[in-house]
Amino acid sequence: MHFFLDTAEVEEIRKGLDLGILDGVTTNPTLVAKTGRPFREVIEEICSMVPGPVSAEVVSLDTEGMIREGKTVAEWAENIVVKIPITTEGLKAINALSREGVRINTTLVFNPLQALMAAKAGAAYVSPFLGRLDDISTPSLGLVADIVGIFNNFGYETEVICASVRHPVHIVECARLGADIATMPYAVLEKLIKHPLTDAGIKGFLSDWEKVPDKPF
Ligand code: E4P
């Protein structure tokens, strides 16, 4: 399973890279706006830091504008993935750009048919948004199970990115369901290795170690 950071903060990406398990980055206009930095500058810096895929989102609503913006950002770095929302106009842009070899991450996916349409159009990735569904009392994990199952049924190579992740349980469930990727805030990534019993265990071992005679280190 691949882990991406869902952030445009380069410091968080640096910390993720230090852990040695970071496979890629996703951004969106909200995350870029939070940095207060110019879009191209921040995306190019992230692409130079991370060897894996880096998603940058288009903001036009019409197919022509999405294609124009997609082609522009795709030229900024080899590892750019163009993020396009799953609308009628978006679907046409996904089709056109995918045919030209641009990798697309289909964003704002909330039902399995949106994911199937994106896969048919040639998208490299689909991003079901878990947290935003849970926020409106709609269980999100069934969506991931449906998409993974449908892609397996037909052999689609489109990868499933679990997005809008809020907590470690989302990651466990996505892993159990066979999602290819989870993209998460740095705060969630940090929590994946935390357990109070691990901390308590270390404390106990260190305290007992003090009683060992002739310690070699
Ligand atoms: C995914 O690529 C999106 O950037 C992201 O996961 C959205 O998450 P949010 O619902 O926390 O804004």
Residues whose N, C-alpha, C, O or C-beta is under 5 A from the ligand:
A	BS01	E4P	D6 T26 T27 N28 S127 G131 R132 A163 S164 V165 T183
